[in-house]
Amino acid sequence: MSRQELVFTVHRQCTAFMDVIRSGRRFLPKVGRSQRFAADDVVYDYGDAPNCLFLVNEGVVRTSVLSSSGKELVTGVWGPGEVFGEFCLCQQQRERNERAVVVEDAELVRLGVEELIQLVSVREGALAMLQLFCHRISALEEKVAELAFANVRTRLGLLLLRLAQDGTPQPDGSVLCQEYPTHEEMARRIGTTREQVSAILAQLRREGAVAYRRTGPMRIFPDRLENRIEAP
């Protein structure tokens, strides 16, 4: 797999598909029940009954799993319009094998199994669910591809490129990110250690691909960063 294939989603080249996803996002909040969560709240935990899924209206939620050795791996970071916790639809899934924690204060729409069954009985509802699940499968396939084929430096570079999408473009070609994950959080997202993330970020800073201090925003240079991502 080439680096160009890995960064396909980073550059959002599939505009038509994203338009379809947005149409589904507008439909689901009309069906479920909204609930507010504060940062660090646990939405659900390992072993909980998988009796509902959630749509993010506002805020950010992180889902993660634990390895047999107790290491946490982030399976997704979900923002407005995205769905998580969909294993409630699997009849053989009797308890959750992941944890969902609120990263930023959030408003979530809770969709129980009965509500989902009622939802998919309507054509528009079934289409909305199909669109959102296709988006989730696509995101998971990208995650698997990164973990399977990309080295740690490449995975971190792809994460930084995704962060740059939400930053503010600057005249010098860089993107200013006022808020960005800690080194520990980055490590969780790409399946490595905080020490490795810190070391690679220091390398990228020396190479001029990123600029940051202990406090304050991070400046990312997407073009320079792409040239320094190694092909797996």
C-alpha positions, 0 to 999 in steps of 0.5 A: 500500500502506498503513502498516497493510498493511506492519505486518501481520507486525509485530503477528503477527496471523496466529496460526493460520499461526504455529502451523502454522510451529511444528509444522514447526520441531519436525520438521526437527531430527530429520533433519539434522546439528547443527553449532556456529558462533561469532559472525562465522563464515561459514556459506557465502559467495558462489560456494559450492556450494548443496548444503544448507540450514540450520535455526537451532536456537539463535543468530542468522544474517544473510544478505546479497547484494551489489549491482553497486556492492559495497553489502551488503543484508541479505536476512534475520536468522534466529533459532531455528526459521527456515530459510535457504539453501534455493536448494540446491533450485533445479537452475539455481542452481550457486553461491550468490549470498548470504553467511550470517554468524553474528551470535550463537553458533549451533547449526545443523541442516544438511540436504543435498539427499539428506536433503531428498529423503528428507525430503519423501518422508514426508508429515510431512516434506513438510508441514514443509518446505512450512510453513517455505518458506511462512513464508520466502516471506511474509517475503521478500514483506514485505521486497520491499514495504518496499523498494519502497513504504516510505521510509527512515524507515518502514522503520526504524520497522518494524524498530524495531517488530520489535525491540520484540517481543523486548523487555521491556514497561515500565509507561510503555508502552515496551519495553526492548531490552537488546540491539539492532543497531548503526546499521551493522547496521540500515542493512544490514537496511533498505537504506540508509546508517549516516548516514541511520539515525543521523539518523532515530534522532536525530529519533525520539529528539527526538520521544519515540518512542525513548530510548537512549544510546551504551551501554546498552539502547534504550527503544522506545515502539511506540504513539508510533512507529507514529504517526510512521511515514509512509505510503508 
